[in-house]
Amino acid sequence: MIVLASPAASQVVPGILGFLVVAGMGLALFFLLRSMNKQLNKVAREPRWREEANQAQQDQAQQDQAQQDQAQQDQAERDQAQQDQAQRDYSQNGTAQQG
């Protein structure tokens, strides 16, 4: 049985229409990628709120460290004052007083 109106395998070629479709898709892809790069370059690398949150966290850590340092210094001053008082009591009475 002979198939009617079917070209031979060696005669099938994409032709100019196939080339134009592929070239048009390539051109569209080029412009889409260029537009995407422009849009991505507009996006901020680091959101402003994240920078502000990091800065606030650093400020809080510095304040906490300063408070801790002040508390240690206050404790050292109290300890020194107690030692000085005990030294005075001992030098005046000859015995250490419990307080």
Secondary structure in CASP SS format (residue, H / E / C, confidence):
PFRMAT SS
TARGET T0000
AUTHOR 0000-0000-0000
METHOD secondary structure of the structure
MODEL  1
M C 1.00
I C 1.00
V C 1.00
L C 1.00
A C 1.00
S C 1.00
P C 1.00
A C 1.00
A H 1.00
S H 1.00
Q H 1.00
V C 1.00
V C 1.00
P C 1.00
G H 1.00
I H 1.00
L H 1.00
G H 1.00
F H 1.00
L H 1.00
V H 1.00
V H 1.00
A H 1.00
G H 1.00
M H 1.00
G H 1.00
L H 1.00
A H 1.00
L H 1.00
F H 1.00
F H 1.00
L H 1.00
L H 1.00
R H 1.00
S H 1.00
M H 1.00
N H 1.00
K H 1.00
Q H 1.00
L H 1.00
N H 1.00
K H 1.00
V C 1.00
A C 1.00
R C 1.00
E C 1.00
P C 1.00
R H 1.00
W H 1.00
R H 1.00
E H 1.00
E H 1.00
A H 1.00
N H 1.00
Q H 1.00
A H 1.00
Q H 1.00
Q H 1.00
D H 1.00
Q H 1.00
A H 1.00
Q H 1.00
Q H 1.00
D H 1.00
Q H 1.00
A H 1.00
Q H 1.00
Q H 1.00
D H 1.00
Q H 1.00
A H 1.00
Q H 1.00
Q H 1.00
D H 1.00
Q H 1.00
A H 1.00
E H 1.00
R H 1.00
D H 1.00
Q H 1.00
A H 1.00
Q H 1.00
Q H 1.00
D H 1.00
Q H 1.00
A H 1.00
Q H 1.00
R H 1.00
D H 1.00
Y H 1.00
S H 1.00
Q H 1.00
N H 1.00
G C 1.00
T C 1.00
A C 1.00
Q C 1.00
Q C 1.00
G C 1.00
END
